[in-house]
Amino acid sequence: MIEVLRKQLVDTKKAMDIIITILVVIGACLVPTFLAKIIPLGKYQQIIVGTIVNASLIAVALYTKGGIKTLAMTTLPSVSTILGGVLFSNMTLYSRLMIPAIWLGNFAFIYLFKALYVNKKLNYIITAALAIIVKAGIIYSGFLIMSSLVAIPEMAKNTLSTSMGVTQLITATLGSVVILTSVIGLKKVNNK
């Protein structure tokens, strides 16, 4: 498992690795905390923020190596979102209870991209589809377990059900499409 995390799609130089890491941290940590406070995104807030975070998670899988970066990116987005109180301000308590499932889902998402696309060279779209389904499945299963153990007001339960299910599928898919453009671009640059 550790060996899978040590590989990356493109062998970057140290400076490029630092730049990529900084950009990914900004996408996964600062965006959930500050973007929605600075720019009013309305009902598309979770879609936009979630897309940026998922693209950042995939970027970690493809363009960095090492377990520390993977663990940091697995945990930072959800902690940042909860601390910022941005996406689920009226449901922060219930969102906090979802953190373990979100971490597991994020880790599985990164790990599957690294294991299948980077290491096994499986088709990007097939890899993305598998990773998206697994991530959303883990997070939604966590919601189902939490909602069976904790009394959640009906309105909050409906919102969280959508956020931890369908919205996860949408944002992971959009994040995958965003990164696909970088993968295609890098292939073109490397083939010249």
C-alpha positions as CSV (number, residue, x, y, z in Angstrom):
1,M,0.0,0.0,0.0
2,I,2.8,2.4,0.9
3,E,4.6,1.6,-2.4
4,V,1.4,2.7,-4.4
5,L,1.4,6.1,-2.6
6,R,5.1,6.7,-3.5
7,K,4.5,6.8,-7.2
8,Q,3.3,9.8,-9.3
9,L,2.1,10.1,-12.9
10,V,4.7,12.7,-13.9
11,D,8.2,12.8,-12.4
12,T,8.4,16.4,-11.3
13,K,11.5,18.3,-10.1
14,K,11.6,19.4,-6.4
15,A,10.6,23.0,-7.3
16,M,7.6,21.8,-9.3
17,D,6.6,19.4,-6.6
18,I,6.6,22.3,-4.1
19,I,4.5,24.5,-6.4
20,I,2.0,21.7,-7.1
21,T,1.7,20.9,-3.4
22,I,1.0,24.6,-2.6
23,L,-1.6,24.9,-5.3
24,V,-3.3,21.7,-4.1
25,V,-3.3,22.8,-0.5
26,I,-4.9,26.1,-1.6
27,G,-7.5,24.2,-3.5
28,A,-8.3,21.7,-0.8
29,C,-8.0,23.7,2.3
30,L,-8.4,27.4,1.7
31,V,-11.1,27.2,-0.9
32,P,-13.7,25.5,1.4
33,T,-12.9,28.0,4.2
34,F,-12.8,31.3,2.3
35,L,-14.1,31.1,-1.2
36,A,-17.8,31.1,-0.3
37,K,-17.3,33.9,2.2
38,I,-15.6,36.1,-0.3
39,I,-17.7,35.3,-3.4
40,P,-21.5,34.7,-2.8
41,L,-22.0,31.4,-4.7
42,G,-25.7,30.9,-3.7
43,K,-27.2,27.5,-4.3
44,Y,-24.1,26.4,-6.3
45,Q,-21.7,26.9,-3.4
46,Q,-21.3,23.2,-2.6
47,I,-21.0,22.2,-6.2
48,I,-18.2,24.8,-6.9
49,V,-16.3,24.2,-3.7
50,G,-16.7,20.4,-4.0
51,T,-15.5,20.4,-7.6
52,I,-12.4,22.3,-6.6
53,V,-11.7,20.1,-3.6
54,N,-12.2,16.9,-5.7
55,A,-9.9,18.2,-8.4
56,S,-7.3,18.9,-5.7
57,L,-7.7,15.4,-4.3
58,I,-7.1,13.9,-7.8
59,A,-4.1,16.3,-8.3
60,V,-2.5,14.9,-5.2
61,A,-3.0,11.4,-6.5
62,L,-1.5,12.1,-9.9
63,Y,1.2,14.7,-9.4
64,T,2.6,14.2,-5.9
65,K,4.1,11.3,-4.0
66,G,4.2,10.3,-0.4
67,G,1.8,9.3,2.4
68,I,2.0,12.6,4.4
69,K,0.6,14.6,1.5
70,T,-2.1,12.0,0.9
71,L,-3.1,12.0,4.5
72,A,-3.1,15.8,4.7
73,M,-5.2,16.2,1.6
74,T,-7.6,13.4,2.9
75,T,-8.3,15.4,6.0
76,L,-7.8,19.1,5.3
77,P,-10.8,19.8,3.1
78,S,-13.5,18.6,5.6
79,V,-11.8,20.2,8.6
80,S,-11.5,23.4,6.7
81,T,-15.1,23.3,5.7
82,I,-16.3,22.6,9.2
83,L,-14.0,25.3,10.8
84,G,-15.2,27.8,8.2
85,G,-18.8,26.9,8.9
86,V,-19.5,27.7,5.2
87,L,-21.3,24.9,3.5
88,F,-23.3,23.5,6.4
89,S,-23.6,26.4,8.8
90,N,-26.9,25.3,10.2
91,M,-25.9,21.6,10.3
92,T,-22.3,21.9,11.6
93,L,-22.9,19.3,14.4
94,Y,-24.1,16.7,12.0
95,S,-21.4,17.5,9.5
96,R,-18.8,16.9,12.2
97,L,-20.2,13.5,12.7
98,M,-19.6,12.8,9.0
99,I,-15.8,13.6,9.1
100,P,-14.6,10.0,9.5
101,A,-16.7,8.9,6.5
102,I,-15.5,11.9,4.5
103,W,-11.9,11.1,5.3
104,L,-12.3,7.4,4.3
105,G,-14.0,8.5,1.1
106,N,-11.3,11.0,0.3
107,F,-8.5,8.5,1.0
108,A,-10.2,5.9,-1.2
109,F,-10.6,8.5,-4.0
110,I,-6.9,9.4,-3.9
111,Y,-5.8,5.8,-3.5
112,L,-7.8,4.5,-6.4
113,F,-6.5,7.2,-8.8
114,K,-3.0,6.5,-7.7
115,A,-3.3,2.7,-7.7
116,L,-5.3,2.3,-10.9
117,Y,-4.3,5.2,-13.1
118,V,-0.8,6.1,-12.0
119,N,0.4,2.5,-11.1
120,K,-1.6,0.2,-13.3
121,K,-2.1,2.7,-16.2
122,L,-5.8,1.9,-16.3
123,N,-7.9,4.2,-18.6
124,Y,-8.5,7.6,-16.9
125,I,-12.3,7.5,-17.4
126,I,-12.7,4.0,-16.0
127,T,-10.4,4.9,-13.0
128,A,-12.5,8.1,-12.4
129,A,-15.8,6.2,-12.6
130,L,-14.6,3.5,-10.1
131,A,-13.1,6.1,-7.7
132,I,-16.2,8.3,-7.8
133,I,-18.5,5.4,-7.1
134,V,-16.4,4.1,-4.2
135,K,-15.9,7.6,-2.7
136,A,-19.6,8.5,-2.9
137,G,-20.5,5.0,-1.6
138,I,-18.3,5.3,1.5
139,I,-19.5,8.8,2.3
140,Y,-23.2,8.0,1.8
141,S,-22.8,4.8,3.8
142,G,-21.4,6.9,6.6
143,F,-24.4,9.1,6.4
144,L,-26.8,6.1,6.6
145,I,-25.0,4.8,9.6
146,M,-24.9,8.2,11.3
147,S,-28.6,8.8,10.6
148,S,-29.5,5.4,12.0
149,L,-27.7,6.2,15.3
150,V,-28.4,9.9,15.8
151,A,-31.7,11.7,15.7
152,I,-31.4,14.3,13.0
153,P,-34.1,16.8,12.3
154,E,-35.9,15.9,9.0
155,M,-34.8,19.1,7.1
156,A,-31.2,18.5,8.1
157,K,-31.5,14.8,7.3
158,N,-32.8,15.6,3.7
159,T,-30.1,18.2,3.1
160,L,-27.3,15.9,4.4
161,S,-28.6,13.0,2.4
162,T,-28.3,14.9,-0.8
163,S,-25.0,16.5,0.2
164,M,-23.4,13.1,1.1
165,G,-24.9,11.2,-1.8
166,V,-25.8,12.8,-5.2
167,T,-23.7,16.0,-4.6
168,Q,-20.7,13.8,-3.9
169,L,-21.2,12.0,-7.2
170,I,-21.6,15.3,-9.1
171,T,-18.6,17.1,-7.5
172,A,-16.3,14.1,-7.9
173,T,-17.3,13.8,-11.5
174,L,-16.8,17.5,-12.2
175,G,-13.4,17.4,-10.4
176,S,-12.4,14.4,-12.5
177,V,-13.3,16.3,-15.7
178,V,-11.3,19.3,-14.6
179,I,-8.2,17.2,-14.0
180,L,-8.7,15.3,-17.2
181,T,-8.0,18.5,-19.1
182,S,-4.6,18.8,-17.3
183,V,-3.8,15.1,-18.0
184,I,-4.6,15.6,-21.7
185,G,-2.6,18.8,-21.8
186,L,0.5,17.2,-20.1
187,K,0.3,14.3,-22.6
188,K,0.4,16.7,-25.5
189,V,3.3,18.7,-24.0
190,N,5.3,15.4,-23.3
191,N,4.6,14.1,-26.8
192,K,6.2,17.2,-28.5
